[in-house]
């Protein structure tokens, strides 16, 4: 269930970035990284989350990046070999 909560937090990050609240996303990204690390998420997912966290720390994270990460994490949940750079589409796309 923690994974679902983390995905929901990332969805919130998308919304925050869309309204220009990058400072809030910086704190949220740090929390997400800690949750994923504490629960033993596979290496590729942690690396993708670190990229997002670093971008958020520099206030360079975008809603599009957060959406891509969200789509990746949906798929990577069941495919530990999937890399963030691999082509992914959002499960929410029509």
Buried (B, 14 or more C-beta within 10 A) or exposed (E): EEBEEBBEBBBBBBEBBEEEEBEBBBEBBEEBBEBBEEEEBBEBBBEBBBBBBEBBBEEEBBBEBBBBBBBBBBBBBEEEEBEBEEEBEEEEEE
